[in-house]
Amino acid sequence: METIQLDRHRGIGHIRFHRPEVRNAVNLRMMDELEEVLREWREDDAIKAVMLTGDRHAFVSGGDLSEFHRLTREEEIYPVMARMGRLLLELQDLGKPTIAAVEGTAVGGGCEIAVSCDFRLASDRARFGFIQVRLGITSGWGGGTRLLSLLKRSDALYLLLTGEVIDSETALRIGLVDRVFPNGEEFAGAAWDFAERVASAPLGVIREYLAIANRVRRGGMSRHEMAELESRSCARLWETPEHRTAVEAFLKKSTGTKKSP
Ligand SMILES: CC[C@@H](C(=O)O)C(=O)SCCNC(=O)CCNC(=O)[C@H](O)C(C)(C)COP(=O)(O)OP(=O)(O)OC[C@H]1O[C@@H](n2cnc3c(N)ncnc32)[C@H](O)[C@@H]1OP(=O)(O)O
């Protein structure tokens, strides 16, 4: 891989955006590579969660303006935008929890990637901005609509219409990020700890909750359908060794500790 670096550790797949010379801007090559790794990791049961990071300067600086600016016409740029839009849908529907750990700047498409993840962690020096408006365009990868579902409508519209870049404290207050950790070495450690906690559940449970969460996001379910979905999920996991072992251990322990009358 040329534009992203991959590693895996304790069930977590790590994608590190790596085009430092352009603050990790997304180009066509990066799209190819992201597509390849997401398809591979979707099928890989050893990977239970996926963490995306950049570096201390930037998470991702959006689309590569030099490369994309060569495309001047609507019908030339549309397929590129739509492709990245589909890729972020794949990320969103990966079936494993995804975590954007933002240490530096996430602007434009960088914010769109972050809001496609299930969790957003920020260092105390991270910055977030839907700055597309400054270039006279809207977000093009589905991030605007995601932001509108994630935040209070007026907060989302304010960010989209002004292109204001906000710090991590503000991002936490309005609900754009879930946790803020100190910058530096401590940030990497805290992000990995968070990812490990999220990935500690049995794979079956992770899959079922992600499926429920994605179904809820699509909306349009009656209360009965929601209850049915959840009952089915739980019943499917009933026969798994994780469930049986946990219950047997509990019963054994409670029998063992019962005082004789
Ligand atoms: C096109 C898709 C669209 C969407 O659908 O969402 C978008 O993403 S629109 C938004 C596009 N992105 C931007 O407008 C951001 C542009 N970059 C910046 O504002 C700043 O670089 C930064 C991200 C805030 C970082 O600032 P700083 O740390 O001071 O770095 P530099 O500005 O000095 O940048 C270093 C180097 O990187 C090049 N660069 C940065 N971003 C991009 C980019 N998105 N595309 C191409 N190149 C980029 C920058 O030109 C510098 O290059 P050199 O001068 O050659 O060193």
The ligand as an ORCA input file, in Angstrom:
! r2SCAN-3c Opt
* xyz 0 1
  C     -12.814     17.559     -2.780
  C     -13.698     16.783     -1.855
  C     -14.361     17.684     -0.886
  C     -15.453     16.921     -0.119
  O     -16.310     16.307     -0.748
  O     -15.481     16.927      1.100
  C     -13.320     18.257      0.065
  O     -12.633     17.601      0.793
  S     -13.172     19.951     -0.013
  C     -11.893     20.320      1.162
  C     -10.545     20.156      0.572
  N      -9.514     20.432      1.542
  C      -9.076     21.653      1.829
  O      -9.509     22.664      1.298
  C      -7.985     21.731      2.853
  C      -6.739     22.353      2.290
  N      -5.666     22.300      3.268
  C      -5.588     23.136      4.319
  O      -6.446     23.946      4.590
  C      -4.364     23.025      5.162
  O      -3.355     22.397      4.406
  C      -4.576     22.194      6.461
  C      -5.207     20.850      6.195
  C      -5.445     23.011      7.427
  C      -3.195     21.940      7.133
  O      -2.504     23.160      7.304
  P      -0.932     23.140      7.605
  O      -0.652     22.143      8.679
  O      -0.494     24.544      7.836
  O      -0.261     22.531      6.273
  P      -0.052     23.247      4.870
  O      -1.224     24.088      4.501
  O       1.284     23.915      4.850
  O      -0.049     21.980      3.893
  C       1.108     21.157      3.740
  C       1.142     20.699      2.297
  O       0.000     19.903      2.038
  C      -0.709     20.402      0.905
  N      -2.142     20.127      1.083
  C      -2.859     20.282      2.218
  N      -4.112     19.916      2.023
  C      -4.211     19.514      0.758
  C      -5.304     19.012     -0.047
  N      -6.517     18.821      0.472
  N      -5.048     18.695     -1.321
  C      -3.813     18.838     -1.866
  N      -2.746     19.319     -1.149
  C      -2.955     19.631      0.124
  C      -0.405     21.893      0.921
  O      -0.652     22.451     -0.338
  C       1.051     21.891      1.316
  O       1.828     21.558      0.184
  P       3.255     22.273     -0.090
  O       2.986     23.741     -0.074
  O       3.685     21.727     -1.419
  O       4.113     21.827      1.057
*
